[in-house]
């Protein structure tokens, strides 16, 4: 079984599809805020944007570990 820190190749098409689906969910969070649970906070679009960065980087950097990818995406999101 692969661990979180073990690198594996990601399916680029799957990550691009998740990237687009995250954009759609972010737009829907602005148009239909009542659909999202209150536990998502006042701005679920921010969380979805960070997730979109993760999926975008995952489609580009396919061979790094998920933990490293998550740290890179978090650093990028904080940098913006």
PDB file of N, CA, C and O in Angstrom:
ATOM      1  N   UNK A   1       0.835  -1.179   0.000  1.00  0.00           N
ATOM      2  CA  UNK A   1       0.000   0.000   0.000  1.00  0.00           C
ATOM      3  C   UNK A   1       0.882   1.245   0.000  1.00  0.00           C
ATOM      4  O   UNK A   1       1.870   1.311   0.730  1.00  0.00           O
ATOM      5  N   UNK A   2       0.527   2.216  -0.809  1.00  0.00           N
ATOM      6  CA  UNK A   2       1.320   3.432  -0.910  1.00  0.00           C
ATOM      7  C   UNK A   2       0.991   4.374   0.242  1.00  0.00           C
ATOM      8  O   UNK A   2      -0.160   4.496   0.661  1.00  0.00           O
ATOM      9  N   UNK A   3       2.012   5.024   0.733  1.00  0.00           N
ATOM     10  CA  UNK A   3       1.810   5.971   1.819  1.00  0.00           C
ATOM     11  C   UNK A   3       1.637   7.378   1.255  1.00  0.00           C
ATOM     12  O   UNK A   3       1.760   7.597   0.050  1.00  0.00           O
ATOM     13  N   UNK A   4       1.352   8.320   2.141  1.00  0.00           N
ATOM     14  CA  UNK A   4       1.124   9.692   1.733  1.00  0.00           C
ATOM     15  C   UNK A   4       2.386  10.341   1.192  1.00  0.00           C
ATOM     16  O   UNK A   4       2.309  11.189   0.303  1.00  0.00           O
ATOM     17  N   UNK A   5       3.530   9.965   1.702  1.00  0.00           N
ATOM     18  CA  UNK A   5       4.775  10.597   1.274  1.00  0.00           C
ATOM     19  C   UNK A   5       5.428   9.880   0.094  1.00  0.00           C
ATOM     20  O   UNK A   5       6.432  10.357  -0.435  1.00  0.00           O
ATOM     21  N   UNK A   6       4.886   8.768  -0.315  1.00  0.00           N
ATOM     22  CA  UNK A   6       5.445   8.029  -1.453  1.00  0.00           C
ATOM     23  C   UNK A   6       4.930   8.630  -2.757  1.00  0.00           C
ATOM     24  O   UNK A   6       3.730   8.852  -2.919  1.00  0.00           O
ATOM     25  N   UNK A   7       5.836   8.886  -3.670  1.00  0.00           N
ATOM     26  CA  UNK A   7       5.456   9.487  -4.947  1.00  0.00           C
ATOM     27  C   UNK A   7       4.783   8.457  -5.849  1.00  0.00           C
ATOM     28  O   UNK A   7       5.132   7.277  -5.838  1.00  0.00           O
ATOM     29  N   UNK A   8       3.825   8.920  -6.620  1.00  0.00           N
ATOM     30  CA  UNK A   8       3.179   8.091  -7.625  1.00  0.00           C
ATOM     31  C   UNK A   8       2.756   8.996  -8.772  1.00  0.00           C
ATOM     32  O   UNK A   8       2.566  10.200  -8.596  1.00  0.00           O
ATOM     33  N   UNK A   9       2.614   8.409  -9.927  1.00  0.00           N
ATOM     34  CA  UNK A   9       2.227   9.221 -11.085  1.00  0.00           C
ATOM     35  C   UNK A   9       0.727   9.455 -11.054  1.00  0.00           C
ATOM     36  O   UNK A   9      -0.062   8.538 -10.826  1.00  0.00           O
ATOM     37  N   UNK A  10       0.360  10.681 -11.283  1.00  0.00           N
ATOM     38  CA  UNK A  10      -1.056  11.050 -11.283  1.00  0.00           C
ATOM     39  C   UNK A  10      -1.606  11.006 -12.707  1.00  0.00           C
ATOM     40  O   UNK A  10      -0.881  11.198 -13.684  1.00  0.00           O
ATOM     41  N   UNK A  11      -2.891  10.751 -12.790  1.00  0.00           N
ATOM     42  CA  UNK A  11      -3.579  10.757 -14.064  1.00  0.00           C
ATOM     43  C   UNK A  11      -3.900  12.214 -14.412  1.00  0.00           C
ATOM     44  O   UNK A  11      -4.732  12.842 -13.756  1.00  0.00           O
ATOM     45  N   UNK A  12      -3.246  12.745 -15.434  1.00  0.00           N
ATOM     46  CA  UNK A  12      -3.386  14.162 -15.789  1.00  0.00           C
ATOM     47  C   UNK A  12      -4.825  14.509 -16.149  1.00  0.00           C
ATOM     48  O   UNK A  12      -5.324  15.552 -15.727  1.00  0.00           O
ATOM     49  N   UNK A  13      -5.496  13.670 -16.911  1.00  0.00           N
ATOM     50  CA  UNK A  13      -6.877  13.950 -17.324  1.00  0.00           C
ATOM     51  C   UNK A  13      -7.797  14.019 -16.105  1.00  0.00           C
ATOM     52  O   UNK A  13      -8.679  14.876 -16.042  1.00  0.00           O
ATOM     53  N   UNK A  14      -7.602  13.136 -15.152  1.00  0.00           N
ATOM     54  CA  UNK A  14      -8.432  13.131 -13.946  1.00  0.00           C
ATOM     55  C   UNK A  14      -8.216  14.418 -13.136  1.00  0.00           C
ATOM     56  O   UNK A  14      -9.173  15.019 -12.648  1.00  0.00           O
ATOM     57  N   UNK A  15      -6.962  14.828 -12.999  1.00  0.00           N
ATOM     58  CA  UNK A  15      -6.678  16.038 -12.233  1.00  0.00           C
ATOM     59  C   UNK A  15      -7.187  17.288 -12.950  1.00  0.00           C
ATOM     60  O   UNK A  15      -7.632  18.229 -12.293  1.00  0.00           O
ATOM     61  N   UNK A  16      -7.130  17.316 -14.278  1.00  0.00           N
ATOM     62  CA  UNK A  16      -7.690  18.453 -15.002  1.00  0.00           C
ATOM     63  C   UNK A  16      -9.211  18.495 -14.884  1.00  0.00           C
ATOM     64  O   UNK A  16      -9.798  19.574 -14.795  1.00  0.00           O
ATOM     65  N   UNK A  17      -9.847  17.329 -14.882  1.00  0.00           N
ATOM     66  CA  UNK A  17     -11.295  17.279 -14.677  1.00  0.00           C
ATOM     67  C   UNK A  17     -11.648  17.777 -13.275  1.00  0.00           C
ATOM     68  O   UNK A  17     -12.595  18.547 -13.114  1.00  0.00           O
ATOM     69  N   UNK A  18     -10.899  17.348 -12.268  1.00  0.00           N
ATOM     70  CA  UNK A  18     -11.130  17.828 -10.902  1.00  0.00           C
ATOM     71  C   UNK A  18     -10.872  19.331 -10.801  1.00  0.00           C
ATOM     72  O   UNK A  18     -11.562  20.031 -10.060  1.00  0.00           O
ATOM     73  N   UNK A  19      -9.888  19.825 -11.538  1.00  0.00           N
ATOM     74  CA  UNK A  19      -9.582  21.248 -11.588  1.00  0.00           C
ATOM     75  C   UNK A  19     -10.801  22.031 -12.089  1.00  0.00           C
ATOM     76  O   UNK A  19     -11.204  23.021 -11.479  1.00  0.00           O
ATOM     77  N   UNK A  20     -11.377  21.583 -13.196  1.00  0.00           N
ATOM     78  CA  UNK A  20     -12.541  22.257 -13.782  1.00  0.00           C
ATOM     79  C   UNK A  20     -13.753  22.138 -12.861  1.00  0.00           C
ATOM     80  O   UNK A  20     -14.505  23.098 -12.700  1.00  0.00           O
ATOM     81  N   UNK A  21     -13.944  20.969 -12.258  1.00  0.00           N
ATOM     82  CA  UNK A  21     -15.078  20.781 -11.352  1.00  0.00           C
ATOM     83  C   UNK A  21     -14.953  21.685 -10.128  1.00  0.00           C
ATOM     84  O   UNK A  21     -15.965  22.149  -9.601  1.00  0.00           O
ATOM     85  N   UNK A  22     -13.741  21.938  -9.674  1.00  0.00           N
ATOM     86  CA  UNK A  22     -13.528  22.830  -8.544  1.00  0.00           C
ATOM     87  C   UNK A  22     -13.861  24.272  -8.931  1.00  0.00           C
ATOM     88  O   UNK A  22     -14.415  25.020  -8.125  1.00  0.00           O
ATOM     89  N   UNK A  23     -13.527  24.656 -10.147  1.00  0.00           N
ATOM     90  CA  UNK A  23     -13.897  25.996 -10.622  1.00  0.00           C
ATOM     91  C   UNK A  23     -15.416  26.143 -10.652  1.00  0.00           C
ATOM     92  O   UNK A  23     -15.952  27.163 -10.219  1.00  0.00           O
ATOM     93  N   UNK A  24     -16.100  25.135 -11.158  1.00  0.00           N
ATOM     94  CA  UNK A  24     -17.566  25.164 -11.215  1.00  0.00           C
ATOM     95  C   UNK A  24     -18.152  25.251  -9.802  1.00  0.00           C
ATOM     96  O   UNK A  24     -19.095  26.007  -9.567  1.00  0.00           O
ATOM     97  N   UNK A  25     -17.599  24.482  -8.869  1.00  0.00           N
ATOM     98  CA  UNK A  25     -18.085  24.536  -7.484  1.00  0.00           C
ATOM     99  C   UNK A  25     -17.826  25.905  -6.867  1.00  0.00           C
ATOM    100  O   UNK A  25     -18.648  26.398  -6.094  1.00  0.00           O
ATOM    101  N   UNK A  26     -16.690  26.528  -7.200  1.00  0.00           N
ATOM    102  CA  UNK A  26     -16.392  27.863  -6.683  1.00  0.00           C
ATOM    103  C   UNK A  26     -17.358  28.909  -7.213  1.00  0.00           C
ATOM    104  O   UNK A  26     -17.810  29.780  -6.471  1.00  0.00           O
ATOM    105  N   UNK A  27     -17.672  28.820  -8.506  1.00  0.00           N
ATOM    106  CA  UNK A  27     -18.654  29.744  -9.070  1.00  0.00           C
ATOM    107  C   UNK A  27     -20.037  29.509  -8.479  1.00  0.00           C
ATOM    108  O   UNK A  27     -20.789  30.451  -8.229  1.00  0.00           O
ATOM    109  N   UNK A  28     -20.360  28.241  -8.260  1.00  0.00           N
ATOM    110  CA  UNK A  28     -21.657  27.919  -7.645  1.00  0.00           C
ATOM    111  C   UNK A  28     -21.725  28.416  -6.208  1.00  0.00           C
ATOM    112  O   UNK A  28     -22.804  28.770  -5.731  1.00  0.00           O
ATOM    113  N   UNK A  29     -20.598  28.448  -5.511  1.00  0.00           N
ATOM    114  CA  UNK A  29     -20.603  28.927  -4.128  1.00  0.00           C
ATOM    115  C   UNK A  29     -20.929  30.410  -4.061  1.00  0.00           C
ATOM    116  O   UNK A  29     -21.451  30.882  -3.051  1.00  0.00           O
ATOM    117  N   UNK A  30     -20.631  31.142  -5.109  1.00  0.00           N
ATOM    118  CA  UNK A  30     -20.976  32.571  -5.154  1.00  0.00           C
ATOM    119  C   UNK A  30     -22.423  32.784  -5.604  1.00  0.00           C
ATOM    120  O   UNK A  30     -23.109  33.682  -5.116  1.00  0.00           O
ATOM    121  N   UNK A  31     -22.868  31.963  -6.523  1.00  0.00           N
ATOM    122  CA  UNK A  31     -24.218  32.120  -7.069  1.00  0.00           C
ATOM    123  C   UNK A  31     -25.284  31.545  -6.142  1.00  0.00           C
ATOM    124  O   UNK A  31     -26.360  32.126  -5.995  1.00  0.00           O
ATOM    125  N   UNK A  32     -24.988  30.400  -5.513  1.00  0.00           N
ATOM    126  CA  UNK A  32     -25.941  29.710  -4.643  1.00  0.00           C
ATOM    127  C   UNK A  32     -25.322  29.446  -3.277  1.00  0.00           C
ATOM    128  O   UNK A  32     -25.059  28.290  -2.948  1.00  0.00           O
ATOM    129  N   UNK A  33     -25.082  30.471  -2.473  1.00  0.00           N
ATOM    130  CA  UNK A  33     -24.399  30.257  -1.187  1.00  0.00           C
ATOM    131  C   UNK A  33     -25.217  29.429  -0.195  1.00  0.00           C
ATOM    132  O   UNK A  33     -24.646  28.824   0.712  1.00  0.00           O
ATOM    133  N   UNK A  34     -26.528  29.392  -0.347  1.00  0.00           N
ATOM    134  CA  UNK A  34     -27.378  28.642   0.572  1.00  0.00           C
ATOM    135  C   UNK A  34     -27.213  27.134   0.421  1.00  0.00           C
ATOM    136  O   UNK A  34     -27.601  26.383   1.316  1.00  0.00           O
ATOM    137  N   UNK A  35     -26.647  26.677  -0.688  1.00  0.00           N
ATOM    138  CA  UNK A  35     -26.460  25.249  -0.937  1.00  0.00           C
ATOM    139  C   UNK A  35     -25.319  24.692  -0.098  1.00  0.00           C
ATOM    140  O   UNK A  35     -25.347  23.522   0.283  1.00  0.00           O
ATOM    141  N   UNK A  36     -24.324  25.508   0.194  1.00  0.00           N
ATOM    142  CA  UNK A  36     -23.159  25.052   0.940  1.00  0.00           C
ATOM    143  C   UNK A  36     -23.445  25.087   2.436  1.00  0.00           C
ATOM    144  O   UNK A  36     -24.134  25.989   2.911  1.00  0.00           O
ATOM    145  N   UNK A  37     -22.928  24.122   3.178  1.00  0.00           N
ATOM    146  CA  UNK A  37     -23.209  24.069   4.615  1.00  0.00           C
ATOM    147  C   UNK A  37     -22.588  25.248   5.361  1.00  0.00           C
ATOM    148  O   UNK A  37     -21.593  25.823   4.920  1.00  0.00           O
ATOM    149  N   UNK A  38     -23.190  25.595   6.493  1.00  0.00           N
ATOM    150  CA  UNK A  38     -22.692  26.698   7.311  1.00  0.00           C
ATOM    151  C   UNK A  38     -21.296  26.406   7.839  1.00  0.00           C
ATOM    152  O   UNK A  38     -20.531  27.332   8.110  1.00  0.00           O
ATOM    153  N   UNK A  39     -20.955  25.129   7.988  1.00  0.00           N
ATOM    154  CA  UNK A  39     -19.619  24.772   8.475  1.00  0.00           C
ATOM    155  C   UNK A  39     -18.528  25.125   7.468  1.00  0.00           C
ATOM    156  O   UNK A  39     -17.349  25.144   7.822  1.00  0.00           O
ATOM    157  N   UNK A  40     -18.903  25.404   6.213  1.00  0.00           N
ATOM    158  CA  UNK A  40     -17.926  25.803   5.204  1.00  0.00           C
ATOM    159  C   UNK A  40     -17.455  27.229   5.425  1.00  0.00           C
ATOM    160  O   UNK A  40     -16.508  27.679   4.780  1.00  0.00           O
ATOM    161  N   UNK A  41     -18.098  27.930   6.319  1.00  0.00           N
ATOM    162  CA  UNK A  41     -17.687  29.296   6.614  1.00  0.00           C
ATOM    163  C   UNK A  41     -18.328  30.303   5.682  1.00  0.00           C
ATOM    164  O   UNK A  41     -19.200  29.978   4.877  1.00  0.00           O
ATOM    165  N   UNK A  42     -17.870  31.524   5.816  1.00  0.00           N
ATOM    166  CA  UNK A  42     -18.456  32.603   5.032  1.00  0.00           C
ATOM    167  C   UNK A  42     -17.925  32.633   3.597  1.00  0.00           C
ATOM    168  O   UNK A  42     -18.606  33.104   2.686  1.00  0.00           O
ATOM    169  N   UNK A  43     -16.711  32.129   3.407  1.00  0.00           N
ATOM    170  CA  UNK A  43     -16.094  32.188   2.089  1.00  0.00           C
ATOM    171  C   UNK A  43     -15.579  30.821   1.646  1.00  0.00           C
ATOM    172  O   UNK A  43     -14.369  30.595   1.667  1.00  0.00           O
ATOM    173  N   UNK A  44     -16.465  29.900   1.244  1.00  0.00           N
ATOM    174  CA  UNK A  44     -15.983  28.589   0.782  1.00  0.00           C
ATOM    175  C   UNK A  44     -15.190  28.682  -0.515  1.00  0.00           C
ATOM    176  O   UNK A  44     -14.460  27.752  -0.858  1.00  0.00           O
ATOM    177  N   UNK A  45     -15.322  29.787  -1.237  1.00  0.00           N
ATOM    178  CA  UNK A  45     -14.567  29.962  -2.472  1.00  0.00           C
ATOM    179  C   UNK A  45     -13.063  29.987  -2.243  1.00  0.00           C
ATOM    180  O   UNK A  45     -12.296  29.562  -3.107  1.00  0.00           O
ATOM    181  N   UNK A  46     -12.635  30.483  -1.080  1.00  0.00           N
ATOM    182  CA  UNK A  46     -11.205  30.512  -0.770  1.00  0.00           C
ATOM    183  C   UNK A  46     -10.641  29.104  -0.624  1.00  0.00           C
ATOM    184  O   UNK A  46      -9.552  28.804  -1.114  1.00  0.00           O
ATOM    185  N   UNK A  47     -11.389  28.255   0.050  1.00  0.00           N
ATOM    186  CA  UNK A  47     -10.959  26.868   0.221  1.00  0.00           C
ATOM    187  C   UNK A  47     -10.959  26.155  -1.130  1.00  0.00           C
ATOM    188  O   UNK A  47     -10.046  25.388  -1.435  1.00  0.00           O
ATOM    189  N   UNK A  48     -11.976  26.410  -1.925  1.00  0.00           N
ATOM    190  CA  UNK A  48     -12.044  25.786  -3.245  1.00  0.00           C
ATOM    191  C   UNK A  48     -10.927  26.292  -4.149  1.00  0.00           C
ATOM    192  O   UNK A  48     -10.426  25.539  -4.984  1.00  0.00           O
ATOM    193  N   UNK A  49     -10.528  27.551  -4.000  1.00  0.00           N
ATOM    194  CA  UNK A  49      -9.423  28.076  -4.797  1.00  0.00           C
ATOM    195  C   UNK A  49      -8.125  27.353  -4.448  1.00  0.00           C
ATOM    196  O   UNK A  49      -7.354  26.992  -5.337  1.00  0.00           O
ATOM    197  N   UNK A  50      -7.884  27.140  -3.153  1.00  0.00           N
ATOM    198  CA  UNK A  50      -6.683  26.417  -2.737  1.00  0.00           C
ATOM    199  C   UNK A  50      -6.715  24.977  -3.256  1.00  0.00           C
ATOM    200  O   UNK A  50      -5.681  24.443  -3.658  1.00  0.00           O
ATOM    201  N   UNK A  51      -7.883  24.353  -3.251  1.00  0.00           N
ATOM    202  CA  UNK A  51      -8.017  22.999  -3.798  1.00  0.00           C
ATOM    203  C   UNK A  51      -7.747  22.988  -5.303  1.00  0.00           C
ATOM    204  O   UNK A  51      -7.137  22.055  -5.825  1.00  0.00           O
ATOM    205  N   UNK A  52      -8.204  24.028  -5.989  1.00  0.00           N
ATOM    206  CA  UNK A  52      -7.951  24.140  -7.424  1.00  0.00           C
ATOM    207  C   UNK A  52      -6.451  24.259  -7.699  1.00  0.00           C
ATOM    208  O   UNK A  52      -5.950  23.682  -8.664  1.00  0.00           O
ATOM    209  N   UNK A  53      -5.740  25.000  -6.860  1.00  0.00           N
ATOM    210  CA  UNK A  53      -4.287  25.114  -7.009  1.00  0.00           C
ATOM    211  C   UNK A  53      -3.647  23.737  -6.841  1.00  0.00           C
ATOM    212  O   UNK A  53      -2.745  23.378  -7.597  1.00  0.00           O
ATOM    213  N   UNK A  54      -4.104  22.970  -5.860  1.00  0.00           N
ATOM    214  CA  UNK A  54      -3.575  21.617  -5.646  1.00  0.00           C
ATOM    215  C   UNK A  54      -3.778  20.750  -6.883  1.00  0.00           C
ATOM    216  O   UNK A  54      -2.849  20.079  -7.333  1.00  0.00           O
ATOM    217  N   UNK A  55      -4.997  20.761  -7.434  1.00  0.00           N
ATOM    218  CA  UNK A  55      -5.278  19.943  -8.616  1.00  0.00           C
ATOM    219  C   UNK A  55      -4.499  20.431  -9.836  1.00  0.00           C
ATOM    220  O   UNK A  55      -4.025  19.620 -10.631  1.00  0.00           O
ATOM    221  N   UNK A  56      -4.364  21.744  -9.989  1.00  0.00           N
ATOM    222  CA  UNK A  56      -3.592  22.280 -11.109  1.00  0.00           C
ATOM    223  C   UNK A  56      -2.132  21.874 -11.020  1.00  0.00           C
ATOM    224  O   UNK A  56      -1.545  21.444 -12.013  1.00  0.00           O
ATOM    225  N   UNK A  57      -1.542  22.008  -9.842  1.00  0.00           N
ATOM    226  CA  UNK A  57      -0.149  21.597  -9.666  1.00  0.00           C
ATOM    227  C   UNK A  57      -0.012  20.082  -9.805  1.00  0.00           C
ATOM    228  O   UNK A  57       1.005  19.592 -10.298  1.00  0.00           O
ATOM    229  N   UNK A  58      -1.032  19.341  -9.373  1.00  0.00           N
ATOM    230  CA  UNK A  58      -0.994  17.888  -9.505  1.00  0.00           C
ATOM    231  C   UNK A  58      -0.997  17.430 -10.954  1.00  0.00           C
ATOM    232  O   UNK A  58      -0.414  16.398 -11.284  1.00  0.00           O
ATOM    233  N   UNK A  59      -1.652  18.195 -11.820  1.00  0.00           N
ATOM    234  CA  UNK A  59      -1.648  17.834 -13.236  1.00  0.00           C
ATOM    235  C   UNK A  59      -0.324  18.191 -13.906  1.00  0.00           C
ATOM    236  O   UNK A  59       0.033  17.602 -14.927  1.00  0.00           O
ATOM    237  N   UNK A  60       0.401  19.144 -13.341  1.00  0.00           N
ATOM    238  CA  UNK A  60       1.694  19.532 -13.907  1.00  0.00           C
ATOM    239  C   UNK A  60       2.821  18.678 -13.337  1.00  0.00           C
ATOM    240  O   UNK A  60       3.617  18.101 -14.078  1.00  0.00           O
ATOM    241  N   UNK A  61       2.875  18.606 -12.006  1.00  0.00           N
ATOM    242  CA  UNK A  61       3.928  17.845 -11.316  1.00  0.00           C
ATOM    243  C   UNK A  61       3.364  16.484 -10.930  1.00  0.00           C
ATOM    244  O   UNK A  61       2.925  16.293  -9.796  1.00  0.00           O
ATOM    245  N   UNK A  62       3.373  15.564 -11.840  1.00  0.00           N
ATOM    246  CA  UNK A  62       2.676  14.294 -11.655  1.00  0.00           C
ATOM    247  C   UNK A  62       3.430  13.287 -10.820  1.00  0.00           C
ATOM    248  O   UNK A  62       2.820  12.337 -10.331  1.00  0.00           O
ATOM    249  N   UNK A  63       4.725  13.447 -10.634  1.00  0.00           N
ATOM    250  CA  UNK A  63       5.511  12.387 -10.004  1.00  0.00           C
ATOM    251  C   UNK A  63       5.955  12.708  -8.580  1.00  0.00           C
ATOM    252  O   UNK A  63       6.727  11.938  -8.008  1.00  0.00           O
ATOM    253  N   UNK A  64       5.501  13.813  -7.981  1.00  0.00           N
ATOM    254  CA  UNK A  64       5.924  14.103  -6.609  1.00  0.00           C
ATOM    255  C   UNK A  64       4.880  13.580  -5.634  1.00  0.00           C
ATOM    256  O   UNK A  64       3.746  13.295  -6.019  1.00  0.00           O
ATOM    257  N   UNK A  65       5.268  13.458  -4.379  1.00  0.00           N
ATOM    258  CA  UNK A  65       4.356  12.911  -3.380  1.00  0.00           C
ATOM    259  C   UNK A  65       3.219  13.890  -3.083  1.00  0.00           C
ATOM    260  O   UNK A  65       3.346  15.096  -3.297  1.00  0.00           O
ATOM    261  N   UNK A  66       2.121  13.353  -2.592  1.00  0.00           N
ATOM    262  CA  UNK A  66       0.967  14.188  -2.266  1.00  0.00           C
ATOM    263  C   UNK A  66       1.279  15.163  -1.146  1.00  0.00           C
ATOM    264  O   UNK A  66       0.792  16.294  -1.150  1.00  0.00           O
ATOM    265  N   UNK A  67       2.090  14.734  -0.185  1.00  0.00           N
ATOM    266  CA  UNK A  67       2.446  15.621   0.919  1.00  0.00           C
ATOM    267  C   UNK A  67       3.255  16.815   0.415  1.00  0.00           C
ATOM    268  O   UNK A  67       2.992  17.953   0.804  1.00  0.00           O
ATOM    269  N   UNK A  68       4.230  16.560  -0.441  1.00  0.00           N
ATOM    270  CA  UNK A  68       5.043  17.654  -0.988  1.00  0.00           C
ATOM    271  C   UNK A  68       4.191  18.551  -1.880  1.00  0.00           C
ATOM    272  O   UNK A  68       4.329  19.773  -1.845  1.00  0.00           O
ATOM    273  N   UNK A  69       3.319  17.955  -2.673  1.00  0.00           N
ATOM    274  CA  UNK A  69       2.437  18.732  -3.531  1.00  0.00           C
ATOM    275  C   UNK A  69       1.522  19.617  -2.694  1.00  0.00           C
ATOM    276  O   UNK A  69       1.288  20.775  -3.038  1.00  0.00           O
ATOM    277  N   UNK A  70       1.009  19.075  -1.601  1.00  0.00           N
ATOM    278  CA  UNK A  70       0.157  19.858  -0.717  1.00  0.00           C
ATOM    279  C   UNK A  70       0.896  21.038  -0.103  1.00  0.00           C
ATOM    280  O   UNK A  70       0.342  22.132   0.013  1.00  0.00           O
ATOM    281  N   UNK A  71       2.137  20.818   0.286  1.00  0.00           N
ATOM    282  CA  UNK A  71       2.937  21.915   0.847  1.00  0.00           C
ATOM    283  C   UNK A  71       3.238  22.969  -0.210  1.00  0.00           C
ATOM    284  O   UNK A  71       3.193  24.163   0.089  1.00  0.00           O
ATOM    285  N   UNK A  72       3.540  22.564  -1.419  1.00  0.00           N
ATOM    286  CA  UNK A  72       3.787  23.521  -2.500  1.00  0.00           C
ATOM    287  C   UNK A  72       2.522  24.328  -2.800  1.00  0.00           C
ATOM    288  O   UNK A  72       2.584  25.547  -2.957  1.00  0.00           O
ATOM    289  N   UNK A  73       1.380  23.647  -2.880  1.00  0.00           N
ATOM    290  CA  UNK A  73       0.124  24.338  -3.171  1.00  0.00           C
ATOM    291  C   UNK A  73      -0.235  25.296  -2.035  1.00  0.00           C
ATOM    292  O   UNK A  73      -0.710  26.405  -2.283  1.00  0.00           O
ATOM    293  N   UNK A  74      -0.010  24.870  -0.793  1.00  0.00           N
ATOM    294  CA  UNK A  74      -0.283  25.746   0.352  1.00  0.00           C
ATOM    295  C   UNK A  74       0.627  26.958   0.334  1.00  0.00           C
ATOM    296  O   UNK A  74       0.177  28.078   0.579  1.00  0.00           O
ATOM    297  N   UNK A  75       1.894  26.747   0.049  1.00  0.00           N
ATOM    298  CA  UNK A  75       2.826  27.866  -0.057  1.00  0.00           C
ATOM    299  C   UNK A  75       2.448  28.829  -1.158  1.00  0.00           C
ATOM    300  O   UNK A  75       2.543  30.044  -0.980  1.00  0.00           O
ATOM    301  N   UNK A  76       2.020  28.308  -2.295  1.00  0.00           N
ATOM    302  CA  UNK A  76       1.582  29.146  -3.412  1.00  0.00           C
ATOM    303  C   UNK A  76       0.350  29.946  -3.015  1.00  0.00           C
ATOM    304  O   UNK A  76       0.269  31.145  -3.280  1.00  0.00           O
ATOM    305  N   UNK A  77      -0.618  29.273  -2.372  1.00  0.00           N
ATOM    306  CA  UNK A  77      -1.855  29.955  -1.963  1.00  0.00           C
ATOM    307  C   UNK A  77      -1.566  31.051  -0.933  1.00  0.00           C
ATOM    308  O   UNK A  77      -2.141  32.137  -1.004  1.00  0.00           O
ATOM    309  N   UNK A  78      -0.676  30.767   0.024  1.00  0.00           N
ATOM    310  CA  UNK A  78      -0.320  31.783   1.012  1.00  0.00           C
ATOM    311  C   UNK A  78       0.458  32.917   0.361  1.00  0.00           C
ATOM    312  O   UNK A  78       0.323  34.074   0.761  1.00  0.00           O
ATOM    313  N   UNK A  79       1.270  32.596  -0.638  1.00  0.00           N
ATOM    314  CA  UNK A  79       2.048  33.617  -1.332  1.00  0.00           C
ATOM    315  C   UNK A  79       1.181  34.599  -2.108  1.00  0.00           C
ATOM    316  O   UNK A  79       1.526  35.774  -2.238  1.00  0.00           O
ATOM    317  N   UNK A  80       0.074  34.123  -2.612  1.00  0.00           N
ATOM    318  CA  UNK A  80      -0.854  34.989  -3.350  1.00  0.00           C
ATOM    319  C   UNK A  80      -1.602  35.849  -2.361  1.00  0.00           C
ATOM    320  O   UNK A  80      -2.440  36.658  -2.757  1.00  0.00           O
TER     321      UNK A  80
END
